[in-house]
């Protein structure tokens, strides 16, 4: 019985990371646009609103980046888990084979 | 969505209202001549400042950001759907144990992303509506200013006539010295002048009751218009900032609820360098590919405590701000449509920000990302270790079981050999040694002294040599282990720690139950254990058959 389909998990992880990259590209584009929002553009008497809006735009672009980053981390975590399961499975198989062959482990 | 082709700048709109300001340029000087004061404390310059409060407003960048954000959200929506499908596939490919937790985490990420994308869509809409509202209220001011403060006359009197009335009110009638001539002069400007009225007093009364009141009223009306516009603009900005603030910027969910990548915050740094590399790609790309927030942001941080309220409560901070950001204003004014200028703008902004501060910001962000990744991977490592320990337990169980089974098989082989020997000895075909074996069937150790017996065993010399130890054990009082609960040889007992063969299966079952409880996903180990149990069971059956 195998409780985890390592190949499938790896495929899912790769897809997630690839998808996260697309989101990250969008986040970068949004941030690039955000950096064009200058405080002076709010109007002569409204520079402080402009400051806040400029920073808020960058922060909001960061939400997309954080989303992308989270999905990337999840994909990486799935990869790590799949690899760990695979390695442990192989190690166990090797140990059992050694026992069956009478080789001290 | 705003049509940017028509321009999103306030200056051309404000210019439409300039004719209204000429009203005050025309009548505030005579007002001052007559009263020696300013209407409601305002002169032409201060009124112009009020009117021009929205000058330099250019919402092109903000609108472009809304469009970029909307495009990013649309693309991310599509990716979120893909991710949602993959999340569900995790539940199929890894349906048990940690896979369940992984699926829960991924689903929470998907839910959070969906909520965020909705908020960002609403934000893009809010930016568009705010942009339209801002330009609309500025346009309203300009249009009212242009219409409500023209024609340039007060009670039908031009500036020259008002100045003449002021002269009359002060007794300056030029060459007209008699009363009738003066009355005629006044009646020429003010037709309502009574037949026998006092020219000076009538003119003074008109100035005080009509002209000054009219100017005071117009100035008040204009100031109110400008203040209302200012209040509306601040309100629109405040509402928009509130929408920005409403966007959930808390950390995304991670494994076991660990917080990761808070925006602009640094969780405790972890030391796992391997895991640090996990998510730095995303973070570094986000920071490097696009310019970090310009120098304005740093300056803005310094001013952030005063925030918008200072704008509302007073202009002192605004004036200080104007002073410190002159270059920026100039840049914005000259870089409306030229990307080169924008690039220069960015450059100057970058220069105005300390490189050390930028590096520090990036380092802090990287540390935050690394710490979050470390937490995630640390959790994964812990899970893996848990799995590994379970598998180790399973492996040890398998080893013990295998050793026990090997011993059982050896003992069974010894028993079979012994039986063979007995059978050989009892066989009529046996030429010698039969008596000895038959007579000493339960004390085979004595066979060592039988030369005939040695000869008879030559055919199975290898088996004999292997079973010699068993025979010695049997000689010392031990018995062949069987499924009936007889004690196993003491050497085997010591080496395995298992008291009796039947207990092996029970121990395996217990271990498997523990393993299943600790981590269902260690199916491999469990499967091996089950196989070992089955092997033990068959060995027991063989043993019984041998007996």
Interface residues (C-beta under 8 A of the other chain):
Chain A: X1 X2 X3 X4 X5 X8 X9 X12 X15 X16 X19 X20 X22 X23 X24 X26 X27 X28 X29 X30 X31 X32 X33 X34 X35 X36 X37 X38 X39 X40 X41 X42 X43 X44 X45 X46 X47 X48 X49 X51 X52 X53 X54 X55 X56 X57 X58 X59 X60 X61 X62 X63 X64 X65 X66 X67 X68 X69 X70 X71 X72 X73 X74 X76 X77 X78 X80 X81 X84 X85 X88 X89 X91 X92 X93 X95 X96 X99 X100 X102 X105
Chain B: X10 X52 X53 X54 X55 X56 X57 X58 X59 X60 X61 X62 X64 X65 X67 X68 X69 X71 X72 X73 X75 X76 X79 X82 X83 X86 X89 X90 X92 X93 X94 X95 X96 X97 X98 X99 X102 X105 X106 X109 X112 X113 X116 X120 X123 X230 X233 X234 X237 X238 X240 X241 X244 X245 X247 X248 X249 X251 X252 X253 X254 X255 X260 X261 X263 X264 X278 X279 X281 X282 X283 X285 X286 X289 X290 X291 X292 X293 X294 X296 X297 X299 X300 X301 X303 X304 X306 X307 X308 X310 X311 X315 X317 X318 X321 X322 X325 X328 X329 X331 X332 X333 X342 X345 X346 X369 X372 X373 X376 X377 X380 X383 X384 X387 X388 X391 X394 X395 X398 X399 X402 X406 X520 X521 X522 X523 X524 X525 X526 X527 X528
